[in-house]
Amino acid sequence: MERYYSRQVQSTPNVQTEGVEASGSRQAQTFPPSSTVGAPQIQEPNLSGSVNRTPEESESFSAESDGGFDENSLVLDPALRTKISSFHPNVRDQVRRFFLQKGPIQPKSHAFPARNFSGRQRKFQASWFKKYNWLDYSVSKDAAYCLYCYVFSKRGGSNDGFIGEGFRIWNKLKAFDDHVGEHNSYHNRAKNSSDLLLKQARGIEAALFRQSDQAKRDYRIRLVASLDCIRWLVVNGLSFRGHDESATSSNRGNFLQLLDFHALGREDVQRVVGRNAPKNLQLTSPKIQRDLIHAMACETTKKIIAEIGYNFFCILVDETRDISMKEQMAIVLRYVNSDGGAPVAWNQH
């Protein structure tokens, strides 16, 4: 019956199985013909550099996002992009940094349309991009904008056309210089804030990268040193803890004493263990010791299981009471290694 059902499903292109219920019966659901289902259409990129998302969708998406943002969801067209204030406060600097690193939208090879100004045809000139490096141009609206004033726009700021609806009066070039203004103008304050944001990002990221990389190396050296000491104590069946493990004790226990001895003559280890290790990351507490022992036991067990495979093995179990009348069990596993050599014995107490 199941084979017949499979043939029927394969012969019917507009039926797709949903799953199998607990009782073993199958359900089927019909879908529209494949001509109406297809993959979503991908639009060709336009000269404005914007992605395929409306301003309303982008603004709604940005306002709801509080843990990060998707660069592909940002609209790049200066006339359509979302206001910085619409993004969540936690990601506004990230959005600002994205647009600043992206740079202004300057389609230099675009055929700028001409419009009539007092009986003369005027249009945007590509040479203005070289003179004003902050200049944004919207292909969809044929308007000019200011990148710096956009990323640091706020209420009470400049109200000229380079921020809001865009500047389109091509016969009044003095408006470009008026927008830049004096040293303390809104545009220059926004430019200084943009430069500071980029420098701050580069400085913090570089410092965090160096600190994180060095911390990882130190942690690895500290961990390997602890594992070496634990492995030696486990192989020889010795205890770890001491009666008095304080810094002034003459015998702090086998593990701490062996760790100090292991660091002697090794500057790389001595630099990251003991007193030189962070107070919250010394890897010497009893809980850390037990976790490392358990991790070593798991890796050893997996190694043995992989080596035995489907071959024969022998288990010997013995149990006896110690002086405190507690039962102590010893397990011995014997098997022939994968090379066919001498038998291997593994003991566990």
N, C-alpha and C positions, 0 to 999 in steps of 0.2 A: 504493500500500500504506500509506503514511504517513497519507494522508487517511482511509482506512478505519479505521486504528488510532485516530486522533483522534476519529472519530465513535463508535467503540466505547467509548472512555474517557468521553466526555461523556454517553453514554446509560447508563453504569453508575455510580451514585452512590457505591458502596462500594469503588471502586478508585481509587487515587491513584498517579500516576507518581512514581517515585523519582528518575530522572535518565536520562542517555544515556551509555552506555559508549563507550570509544574506538572500538569496532568499528561503532558506529552503531545497535546493537540497543537496544531499550528494555526496562526492567524495570518490573514492576507489583507492587504489594503491596496485599493486601486488609486492610481495617480493619473493626472492628465497625460495626454500623449507627449512623447519626448520633444515634439516641436515647440511645446509651450513651457517646458521645464528648463531648458538649457542653462548654461552657466551665465552669471551676470556679465553684461556687456561692459567692456573697458573703453572709456572715451579717450580720444587722442589728446595729448597735452596741448594747451594753448600757450600763446605768447606771454600771458600774464604770469605764468608759473604757478597758478593755483591748482590745488587738488580738487577732485570732484566731490565737493561738499558745499552746500549752500551756507550763507552766513548764519541763518537761523539754526541750522543743525550744528555748525561749528560752535556757535556761542552756547547752545544748550549743552553740548558735549563738554566744553571747557568749564562751564559753571558747575557741572556735576562732578568733575574729576578733582580729587583732592590728594591722590597718591602719586601722581605723575601725569605725563601727557605723551601722546603719540605724535611724533613729528609729521607723520603722513596725514594727520587730521587737520593740520594747520593750513589755512588759506594764505597764500603768498601775495595775491593781488592786493595792492595797497587800498583799493576802493572796496574790497570785499572782506578783508581780514577782520578777525574779531578784536574788540577792544581789549587792552591788557587788563582793565578792571573787571572784565567778565571771567577771567581765569581765577582759579582758587589761589588764595594768597601763598600757599605753600609752593606753587609751581610758577609764580609770576617771574621770578628772576631767571628760572630755566627758560621760559618762553622768550624773555628779553634777550638772553644770551644766544638763543637759537637764531633770532632774527638778526642780531648784530653780527654774528659769525657768518650768517648767510649773505649779508650785505644788501644794499639797496637793489631793487628791481630796476634794471636799466637796459631795456631792449634796444640797443643801439642800431641794429639793422632793421628795425620796424619801420614801415611806411607810415609816418605820422600824418593823420588827416588834417586838411586845412579848413579853416572856418573864416567867415567874413567878419572883419572888425572895421567899421566905419568905411566900408567900400573897398577894403584891401584884404587879401587872403593872408592869413597868418597861421602858423602851425608850430608845434613843439620842435626844437632843434636838438639833435643828438650831441652837439658840442657843449650843451649846458651840463651834461653828465660829467665832463672833465673839469669844468669850472666849479661845480657844486657837487662834491662827492657824497653828500647826504641826500641827494635828490632821488626820490622814488617816482616811477611812472606807471600809471594804470592803463593798460591797453583797453580794457573793457569800458572805461569811462573817459579816456583821453584827458587825464588830469594828472597833476604833479602833487607829490606829497613829500613830507620830511620824515626820514627814518628815525632820527634821534628823538624828535618830538612825539612820534608814535609810541616808541617803546617806553618812554617816561611821561606819557600824557596823563594828566590828572585834572580834576575839577579846579577851576580858577586859573588855569594855564592860558597859553596863547589861544586866541580865538580866530586866527587867520586861516585862510583856505588851505594851507599846507597840512593841516591836521584833520579838519572836519570833512567837508564835502570835496576838498581838492581844489587846486588852483588851475584855472583854465584860461585866464586872460593873457594871451600870449603877446599882446602889444604893450604890456606894462612890465618890462623886465626889472624895473626898480624894485618890484615886490620881492624878488629873490634876496636882494641885499637888505631890504627892510625886515624880512623874516629873520635873517641872521642877527641883525641888530647890534647893540653894544656888547661890551664884555660880560655884563651881568644879565643879558637878555635870557628869555625863557629857552631859546634854542641853544645858546652856549651852555647854560646850566644842564640841559638835557644831554648835550655832547660830553661834557665833563663827567656826568654820572655814567654815561655809556662806557667811556674810557676806563673809569674806575672799576666798573663791574667786570670788564674783560680782564683787567690786570689782577683784580682780586681773585677771579676764577682760576687764572693760570697759576698764581702764587699758591693758593690753597690746594689745588689739585696736585701740583708738583710736590708740595710739602707732605700731603697725605700719602702720595704714592711712595715717596722715599721712606716715610715713617712706617707705612704698612709693609713694604718690602723688607726692611731691616727687622721689623718685629716678627715676620714670618721666618726669616733665617734663624733668629735667636730662639724662637719657639721650637723649631726643628732640632737644633743642637741640644736644647734642654730635654726634649722628649727622647731623643736617641740615647742620651746619657742615662736617663732614668730607666729606659728599656734594657740597656746593657746590664745595669746593676740588678734589675729584677730577674733577668734571664739567668744570671750567674747564681743568684740565691735560690731560684726555683730548681735549677738543675742539681744543685748540691743539697737540696732539701733543708735549707737553713731558715731560721725565723727572720722576720723583718723588723718588728718593733722592739723598742728598748724600754726599760723601766722609766728612765728619765731622758726625754728627747729635747730638753731645753738647750739653749746655746751654751750654757755654762757647765753642762754635764760632761763628765770625763768619758762616758760611753753612751752615745745617743742611739744605739741600736745598729744592727748590721746594715740596714739599707742606707741610712744617713751617713754612717761612717764610710761605707763603701763608695758612696757618691762623692764624698769629699776626697777620698783617695783617688778616685777615677779622674778628678779634675786636676790633680797635682801634675805639673809639667805640661798641661794642655791649656794654653791661654784662651783658646776659643771656647772651651767648656767652662773654665773658671770664670770667664767674663759673664756668663748667663745663668749660673747656678748659685745656690746658697744665698749669701747676703746680697749678691749682685742681681738676683732674680726679682721680678716684681712680687710684691706681697701677696697678690691675688692670683699668681700664675707661677708657683714654684714647682708644681707637679711632684710634691713629696708627701701630701697628706695621705692618711690611711685609705680614704675613699678612692683617691686617684690610684694608689697602689693596687687596690682590689680591682678597679676597672681595667688597668693595664694587664694584670694577671689573667682576668677573664678574657680580654681580647686576644692575648697570646694563646690561651687554651682553645679558643674558637678557631683560630688560624691553624693551630697544630692539628685539631680534630679534622678540619676540612682537608688538610694536606694528607693525613693518614687515610681518610675515606677515598680520596682521589687516587692514592697509590694502591690501595687494596683492590678497588674496582669490584669485579665479580669473582675474585679469587677466594681461596679458602683461608680462614683465619681461626684462631683459637683464643678463647677467653678463660682466664683462671681467676676465680674470686675466692678470697679468704677473709674471714672476719674473726676478730678477737677483741677482748676487753682490755682497756688500759688500767692503770692504777686507780683511776677515778671511777671505775666500773662502767665506762662508756664504751659502746661498741665502735670499733674502728675497722673499716672495710678497705681492703686493698684489691685493686683490679689490675690484671696483667693481660695485655693483648699481644698475641704472637701471630706474626704473618711473615710471608716471604715477600721481599721487596720486588719492585717491578723489574729489576735487572736479573732476578733469579739467583741472587747471592745468598748470604747467610740470613737466617731468620732474624726478624726485628722484634724486640720486646719493648712494650710501652707500659709503664706502670703509672697507676693513679691511686692516690690514697684518699 
